[in-house]
Amino acid sequence: MLYKVTPLLTPVEAKKPATDPDAPPKEARKRRKSAVFDAEGNEVLITMMCLKCRQMKPLGMFGLRKMADGAIRNQPWCRTCRSGAGAVKKKNEELEQVVAEAPVVEVAPVVAPEPVRRELSPLEELMAGPSLV
């Protein structure tokens, strides 16, 4: 039988980052501003339409999505629509309770009006052809 034998290695001490005891603690990286500027240096507001609520909203309201091929694209729904999409629906009991509390409104029955008959002139009778009445 063959065994793989590794030579005895001396442990290497991990390098500690050089920190200055007088230096202030590092702050978290700040997010880069997503402002877009035109050729004259004016800030341009880019908007996108949410496919769910059909409202125009700034691009910052849409998250990013990483595709399988590595491309990064914007989400099609705004943040408010995405946050409400996974919400739990009301149970039947709560729905029945709301229906029971709703006021009852009586509606009068709808009566169809009687069709209006008008007398035809002799010329219209000839053009209409024979009638079954």
Number of C-alpha atoms within 10 A of each C-alpha: 2 4 5 5 6 6 6 6 6 6 6 6 6 6 6 6 6 6 9 8 7 6 7 8 9 6 6 6 6 6 6 6 6 9 11 11 11 8 6 6 8 9 11 10 13 12 14 18 16 20 13 12 11 11 12 13 15 14 17 16 16 22 14 12 13 11 9 7 6 8 8 11 12 15 17 17 20 25 15 12 15 15 10 9 12 8 8 7 7 8 8 9 9 10 10 11 10 10 11 10 8 9 7 8 6 6 6 6 6 6 6 6 6 6 6 5 6 6 7 10 8 9 8 10 12 10 8 10 8 8 6 4 3
